[in-house]
Amino acid sequence: MIRFLVLLTIGLAAGGLLAFLMVRDPGYVLVAYDEVTVETSLWFALACFVALAVLVYLVAFLVRRAARSGFAVSGWFRWRRVAKARNRSLEGFMLSAEGRWSEAKQALLESADRVDTPLANLVAAARAANELERYEERDAILARAGESTPQAAFTVELVRAELQRAAGQWGRSIATLDALRERAPRHPVVLKGLFEAHRHLDDWDAVAELAPSLPKDAAPDMADIHAAAWRARFAKVKASDHAAEHARKAWKAMPKQLRTDEGLVLDHVDALAGDAPVEAEAALRQALKKAWREAWVRRYANVGADPVKQLAIAKQWQKRRPDDPVLLLTLGRLSAATGNTDEAKSYLEASLEHREDPATLAELGRLYSKDGDRDAANAYLARALALKP
């Protein structure tokens, strides 16, 4: 209140002083330009000047307000576009979670250019395209993702390799990952991806080379890896010409610790059996001296060498293992191969007393069928079928 009174007093004093000056001397102002002259009092000229200044100030103020309003309107529209794009992106991610890939891809691509993180939209859209088996479109979207966020180029290529594996494009995935490995030789995701792809393609030499480089938490059993690599090699040997010769070389080259592996011994024997059955029998007999494996005993009956000699050897084994059902099955098969059907039946029935095995029942069914006893043959075969999973 006091402040108001002080200001009022000062205003009245200033007004009074100004009125006194105007009455005392109105002053004189002459403005001439070319042939035009304007005459007025000093105080009127000052009033016009003040009015002009106020007018200029008001115009400037209105222009600024209009500009600010324009920015506000444009900002509002921009905010609306961003909000709409954000909602569309969210819709796309939700559609992806529901497996509605086509709709998800469309939603994610539509909003990719208007969100702060287009990379996430484009990667998700590429996954949707991959699920739709539109691989060219997938690659185009990933290229767009790399351009949108250049610093994420490595990550985009990792996603490309992952999607290629998911699509069964193992060769392409390996090519993508090989290029990344040149840039990051120890990157765990790159190494795991290469390991998985080469293992799927049964490229066991590459698998064995990659396995030691894997992180400890993902490192496989190297013995299993080496065994698988040699199984793949023997598979190629069996399909080649002169398989026996290649099998001998492979067996010599194979590490000694793998020569007791059940599957590798059988692979070696199988590779030899076609061209050199006698050598295959000797290899299998030598393996059985070191370790007794049921799978090897079963294979011994079908190695295709001299069944008479093999039967004599198997009978020697029976002295130490008289109740071994698998050995009795092998004795029955070898007896049948020598033409002694009754002895074969005796061994096979003895085997059944210790273990009812589909293979033993099938052998008995075949023998009884050969003898013309169809009822017995059918009974054994029916039991064999009942036991099979």
C-alpha positions in Angstrom: 0.0 0.0 0.0 2.8 2.4 0.9 4.6 1.5 -2.3 1.5 2.3 -4.3 1.1 5.7 -2.6 4.8 6.5 -3.2 4.5 5.7 -6.9 1.2 7.6 -7.1 2.9 10.7 -5.5 5.9 10.4 -7.9 3.5 10.1 -10.9 1.4 13.1 -9.9 4.6 15.2 -9.4 5.9 14.1 -12.7 2.6 14.9 -14.4 2.4 18.3 -12.7 5.9 19.1 -13.8 5.2 18.0 -17.4 2.0 20.2 -17.4 3.9 23.2 -16.1 6.6 22.8 -18.8 4.0 22.5 -21.5 2.2 25.6 -20.4 5.4 27.6 -19.9 6.8 26.8 -23.3 5.0 24.5 -25.9 8.2 24.4 -28.0 8.4 24.2 -31.7 9.3 21.4 -34.2 9.7 21.8 -37.9 10.1 18.8 -40.2 10.8 19.5 -43.8 11.4 17.0 -46.6 11.5 18.1 -50.3 8.6 20.5 -50.6 6.6 19.1 -47.6 6.9 20.7 -44.2 5.3 19.7 -41.0 5.1 22.1 -38.0 4.0 21.1 -34.5 4.7 21.7 -30.9 7.5 19.9 -29.2 5.2 18.1 -26.8 2.9 16.8 -29.6 5.9 15.6 -31.5 7.1 13.7 -28.4 3.7 12.2 -27.9 3.7 11.0 -31.5 7.1 9.5 -31.1 6.1 7.7 -27.9 2.9 6.4 -29.6 5.0 5.2 -32.6 7.4 3.4 -30.3 4.5 1.8 -28.5 2.9 0.7 -31.8 6.3 -0.8 -33.0 6.6 -2.7 -29.7 3.0 -4.0 -30.0 3.6 -5.2 -33.5 6.8 -6.9 -32.6 5.1 -8.5 -29.6 2.3 -9.9 -31.8 4.8 -11.2 -34.3 6.7 -13.1 -31.6 3.5 -14.5 -30.2 2.4 -15.7 -33.6 5.8 -17.3 -34.2 5.6 -19.1 -30.9 2.1 -20.3 -31.6 3.3 -21.6 -35.0 6.2 -23.5 -33.3 3.8 -24.8 -30.7 1.4 -26.1 -33.3 4.1 -27.7 -35.4 5.5 -29.2 -32.2 2.2 -30.6 -31.2 1.8 -32.2 -34.6 5.3 -33.6 -34.4 4.5 -35.0 -30.9 1.4 -36.6 -32.3 3.3 -38.3 -35.1 5.9 -39.7 -32.7 3.2 -40.9 -30.3 1.4 -42.6 -33.1 4.6 -44.2 -34.4 5.4 -45.4 -30.8 2.0 -47.0 -30.5 2.3 -48.6 -33.9 5.7 -50.0 -32.9 4.3 -51.4 -29.7 1.5 -53.0 -31.7 4.1 -54.6 -34.1 6.0 -56.1 -31.2 2.7 -57.5 -29.7 1.8 -59.0 -33.1 5.2 -60.6 -33.3 4.7 -62.2 -29.9 1.4 -63.6 -31.1 3.0 -65.0 -34.2 1.0 -62.8 -36.6 4.1 -62.2 -38.7 2.7 -60.4 -41.7 0.8 -57.8 -39.7 3.7 -57.4 -37.3 6.1 -56.7 -40.2 3.9 -54.1 -41.7 3.4 -52.3 -38.4 7.1 -52.3 -37.5 8.2 -51.0 -40.9 5.5 -48.3 -41.0 6.8 -46.9 -37.7 10.5 -47.5 -38.1 11.4 -44.0 -39.5 9.4 -42.1 -36.8 10.7 -43.7 -33.6 13.9 -42.9 -31.7 15.3 -46.4 -32.1 14.6 -47.7 -35.7 17.1 -50.5 -35.3 14.8 -52.4 -32.9 11.8 -52.1 -35.3 13.8 -53.2 -38.3 15.4 -56.2 -36.6 12.0 -57.3 -35.4 10.6 -56.8 -38.9 13.4 -58.9 -40.4 12.6 -61.7 -38.0 9.0 -61.5 -39.1 10.0 -61.7 -42.8 12.2 -64.7 -41.9 9.3 -66.5 -40.4 7.3 -65.8 -43.5 10.2 -67.3 -45.6 10.6 -64.0 -47.4 14.4 -64.1 -47.3 15.2 -61.5 -49.9 12.9 -59.0 -48.0 14.6 -60.0 -44.8 18.0 -59.2 -46.2 16.8 -55.9 -47.5 15.3 -55.0 -44.1 18.6 -55.9 -42.4 20.5 -53.7 -44.9 18.2 -50.9 -44.0 18.8 -51.6 -40.3 22.6 -51.3 -40.8 22.1 -48.0 -42.6 19.8 -46.6 -39.9 22.4 -47.3 -37.2 25.9 -47.6 -38.7 27.5 -48.3 -35.3 25.4 -51.4 -35.0 26.6 -53.0 -38.3 28.3 -55.9 -36.4 25.2 -56.6 -34.4 23.0 -56.6 -37.5 25.2 -59.2 -39.2 25.0 -61.4 -36.1 21.2 -61.2 -36.4 21.5 -62.0 -40.1 23.5 -65.2 -39.3 21.1 -66.2 -36.6 18.1 -65.8 -39.0 19.9 -67.7 -41.7 20.4 -70.6 -39.4 16.8 -70.5 -38.3 15.8 -70.7 -42.0 18.1 -73.6 -42.6 20.5 -71.6 -44.7 23.5 -73.1 -43.0 26.0 -72.3 -45.8 25.0 -68.7 -45.9 25.2 -68.5 -42.1 28.7 -69.8 -42.2 29.7 -67.2 -44.8 28.3 -64.4 -42.8 30.0 -65.6 -39.6 33.3 -66.2 -41.3 33.3 -62.5 -42.4 32.5 -61.5 -38.8 35.2 -63.8 -37.4 37.8 -61.9 -39.5 36.8 -58.7 -37.6 36.4 -60.4 -34.2 38.3 -63.7 -34.1 37.4 -64.5 -30.4 33.8 -63.3 -30.4 31.8 -66.0 -28.4 28.6 -65.6 -30.4 30.4 -65.9 -33.7 32.3 -69.0 -32.6 29.2 -70.7 -31.2 27.2 -69.9 -34.4 30.0 -71.4 -36.6 30.3 -74.5 -34.3 26.5 -75.1 -34.5 26.4 -74.6 -38.3 29.4 -76.9 -39.1 28.0 -79.5 -36.7 24.7 -79.5 -38.4 26.4 -80.0 -41.8 28.5 -82.8 -40.3 31.7 -80.9 -41.1 33.4 -82.5 -38.2 36.9 -81.3 -39.1 35.7 -77.8 -38.8 33.9 -78.6 -35.6 37.0 -80.1 -34.1 39.0 -77.0 -35.1 36.4 -74.6 -33.5 35.7 -76.6 -30.3 38.8 -75.5 -28.4 38.0 -71.8 -29.1 34.6 -71.9 -27.5 33.9 -70.3 -24.1 34.3 -72.7 -21.2 30.6 -72.6 -20.4 29.9 -73.9 -24.0 32.9 -76.1 -24.5 31.8 -79.6 -25.6 33.5 -82.9 -24.7 36.5 -83.0 -27.0 36.5 -86.8 -27.0 33.0 -86.8 -28.3 33.9 -84.3 -31.0 36.9 -86.2 -32.2 34.8 -89.4 -32.2 32.1 -87.8 -34.2 34.7 -86.4 -36.7 36.1 -89.9 -37.2 32.6 -91.4 -37.6 32.0 -88.9 -40.4 35.3 -89.8 -42.0 34.4 -93.5 -41.9 31.0 -92.8 -43.4 32.8 -91.3 -46.4 35.2 -94.3 -46.5 32.3 -96.8 -46.6 30.8 -94.9 -49.5 34.0 -94.7 -51.5 35.7 -97.1 -53.9 38.3 -99.4 -52.4 36.7 -98.9 -49.0 38.9 -101.5 -47.3 42.1 -99.8 -48.4 40.8 -96.4 -47.2 39.6 -98.0 -43.9 43.1 -99.3 -43.1 44.6 -95.9 -43.7 42.0 -94.2 -41.6 42.4 -96.7 -38.7 46.2 -96.2 -38.6 45.7 -92.4 -38.6 43.1 -92.4 -35.9 44.3 -91.6 -32.3 44.8 -94.8 -30.2 42.5 -93.6 -27.5 39.6 -93.7 -30.0 40.3 -97.3 -31.1 38.2 -98.7 -28.3 35.1 -96.5 -29.1 32.2 -98.8 -29.8 30.9 -97.0 -32.8 34.2 -96.4 -34.4 35.2 -100.1 -34.2 31.9 -101.0 -35.9 32.5 -98.3 -38.5 36.0 -99.8 -39.2 34.6 -103.3 -39.4 31.8 -102.2 -41.7 34.2 -100.4 -44.0 36.4 -103.6 -44.2 33.6 -106.1 -44.5 32.6 -105.3 -48.1 36.0 -106.0 -49.7 37.9 -107.8 -46.9 35.5 -109.8 -44.6 38.3 -111.9 -43.2 40.2 -108.8 -42.2 37.0 -107.4 -40.7 36.5 -110.5 -38.6 40.0 -110.4 -37.3 39.7 -106.7 -36.4 36.4 -107.3 -34.6 37.9 -110.4 -32.8 40.9 -108.4 -31.7 38.6 -105.6 -30.3 36.6 -108.3 -28.4 39.8 -109.5 -26.7 40.3 -106.0 -25.3 36.7 -105.3 -24.4 33.4 -107.2 -24.4 30.7 -105.2 -26.1 27.3 -106.5 -26.9 27.1 -104.5 -30.2 30.4 -106.1 -31.3 29.2 -109.6 -30.4 26.0 -109.1 -32.4 28.1 -107.8 -35.4 30.4 -110.8 -35.3 27.6 -113.1 -36.5 27.2 -111.0 -39.7 30.7 -110.0 -40.6 30.6 -112.4 -43.6 33.9 -114.2 -43.1 34.2 -118.0 -42.5 31.1 -119.0 -40.4 32.7 -122.4 -39.5 35.8 -120.8 -38.1 33.8 -118.0 -36.4 31.5 -120.6 -34.8 34.5 -122.4 -33.3 35.8 -119.1 -31.9 32.4 -118.2 -30.5 32.2 -121.6 -28.8 35.4 -120.8 -27.0 34.0 -117.6 -25.8 30.9 -119.5 -24.5 33.1 -121.4 -22.1 33.8 -118.1 -20.2 30.3 -116.7 -20.8 27.8 -119.6 -20.9 24.7 -117.5 -20.1 25.4 -114.5 -22.2 22.2 -114.0 -24.3 23.8 -112.0 -27.0 26.6 -114.5 -27.4 24.0 -117.3 -27.6 22.2 -115.3 -30.3 25.5 -115.0 -32.2 26.1 -118.7 -31.8 22.6 -119.4 -33.2 23.2 -117.2 -36.2 26.6 -118.7 -37.0 25.1 -122.2 -36.6 22.4 -121.3 -39.0 25.0 -120.0 -41.4 26.8 -123.3 -41.3 23.6 -125.1 -42.1 23.0 -126.7 -38.6 19.4 -125.6 -38.0 18.8 -127.7 -34.9 21.9 -126.4 -33.2 20.9 -122.9 -34.2 17.4 -123.3 -32.7 19.0 -124.7 -29.5 21.3 -121.7 -29.1 18.5 -119.2 -29.9 16.0 -120.8 -27.4 18.7 -120.8 -24.8 19.2 -117.1 -25.4 15.5 -116.5 -24.9 15.6 -118.1 -21.5 17.9 -115.3 -20.4 16.5 -112.4 -22.4 13.5 -112.1 -24.7 15.0 -110.2 -27.6 13.2 -109.2 -30.8 16.2 -110.2 -32.9 16.4 -113.6 -31.3 12.6 -114.2 -31.8 12.9 -113.1 -35.5 15.8 -115.5 -36.1 13.7 -118.4 -34.6 10.7 -117.3 -36.7 12.9 -117.4 -39.8 14.3 -120.8 -39.0 10.9 -122.3 -38.3 9.5 -120.8 -41.5 12.3 -122.3 -43.4 11.5 -125.7 -41.9 7.8 -125.2 -42.9 6.4 -124.9 -39.4 4.3 -121.8 -40.1 2.5 -121.8 -36.7 5.7 -121.7 -34.7 7.2 -119.2 -37.1 4.2 -116.9 -36.8 4.2 -117.2 -33.1 7.8 -116.2 -32.8 7.4 -113.3 -35.3 4.3 -112.0 -33.4 6.3 -112.0 -30.2 9.1 -110.1 -31.9 6.7 -107.5 -33.2 5.1 -107.1 -29.8 8.5 -106.3 -28.3 9.5 -103.7 -30.8 8.9 -100.1 -29.7 
